[in-house]
Amino acid sequence: MLRIGVIILTVATALIHFRLAFFFPTPDPLFLLNGVGYLVLLALLYLPLGGLARFRPTVRLVLLAYTVLTIVLWAVITGAQGTSLAYADKVIEVALAVLLIVEAATSRRTA
């Protein structure tokens, strides 16, 4: 169940970043790259990629750090003054961070 939540929230924030990449009069590659980063980390976390399964805890931590960094940089760059879509995305990212922390704690106990 946690995995499904992480997948849904990661895809949602990636799609929002793709939308924001083309929302402005001139496309913003940082939003595009941020969305791509989310999807690449999600793929590395859950796709059955041979011997990479042993790196899942590290990838989960990187995805968590990436999510937190995205929130912090948004607050620093925009001064936390964004669109309603940006605020909705921050809620999604905070929820994603919480699920990643819970998933990490759960996977440590079952390992």
N, C-alpha and C positions, 0 to 999 in steps of 0.2 A: 504494500500500500504506500509506503514511503517513497519507493522508487517511482511509482506512477505520479505522485505529487511532485517529485523533483523534475520528472520529465515534463509534465504539464507547465510548471512554473518557469522552467528554463526555456522551453519553446515559446511561451508567452512573452517573456522579456526579450528574447531574441527577435521575435516578430515586431514588438514595439520599437526596438532599436532600428530594425530595417525600415519601419514606417517613418521614424524620425529622421533617418538618413536622407530621405527624399522629401521631407515636409517643408524644409526651408527653401527659399528661392534658389540657393545654390546647394547642391548635394553636399552632405557632410560625411566624409569618409570615416571619421572616428566612430560615428554611430553604426555605420556599416560593419566596420572591423569589430566593434564590440559585440554586435549580434552574431557575427561569424565565430568569434571567440567562445561565446556561450555554447553554440552548437557543436563546435569541435570538442570542447571539454566534455559536453554531455555524451558525445559519441565515444570518446575515450573511456568514460566512466562505465558505460553499460553495454556497448557492443561487444560481442564475443570475438575479440581480436587476438586469438592464439594465446601466447604466453604473457600478454599484458595484464591479465587478471590480477596478478600479484601487485600491480601498481595502483589498483583501485583506491586504496586508502590515500595515497599521495595525490592522485587525480582529484579525489573528493576534496581534499584540503586545498588544492590549487583552485578548484571551482568556487569553494567558499571564500578564499582570499580574493579572487577575481570579482565576486559578487560584492563583497564588502568594499573593495577598492572602487568599484563603479559607483556605489552609493556615496562614498566619501568625496570622490572627485566631482560628482555632480553637485554636491553641497558646496564645495570649494569654488568650482568654476561658475556656477549660476547663483551662488549665494542663497541656495534653496528657493529661488524664485523661478518656478517653471510652470509649464502648462499642467492642466488637470491630468493629461496623459502621462506626463513625467511623474507626477505624484502617485498615480496609480501604479506606475512601473516600480517606484520605490517600495510600495507596499508589497508588490509581487516579489521584489528582490529580498526584502526583509524576511518574508515567509519562506523563500527559497533557502536563505541562510539558516533559518531555524530548522527546516527539514534536513538540511545537510548535516547540521550538528547532531540532531537526533539520530539520523542514519549512521553517522560515524560512531556514536556512543552505542547504538544497538549492534552494529557489526563487530565492535570490539568485544562485547559480552558474549556473542554467539561464536566467536572465532576460537 
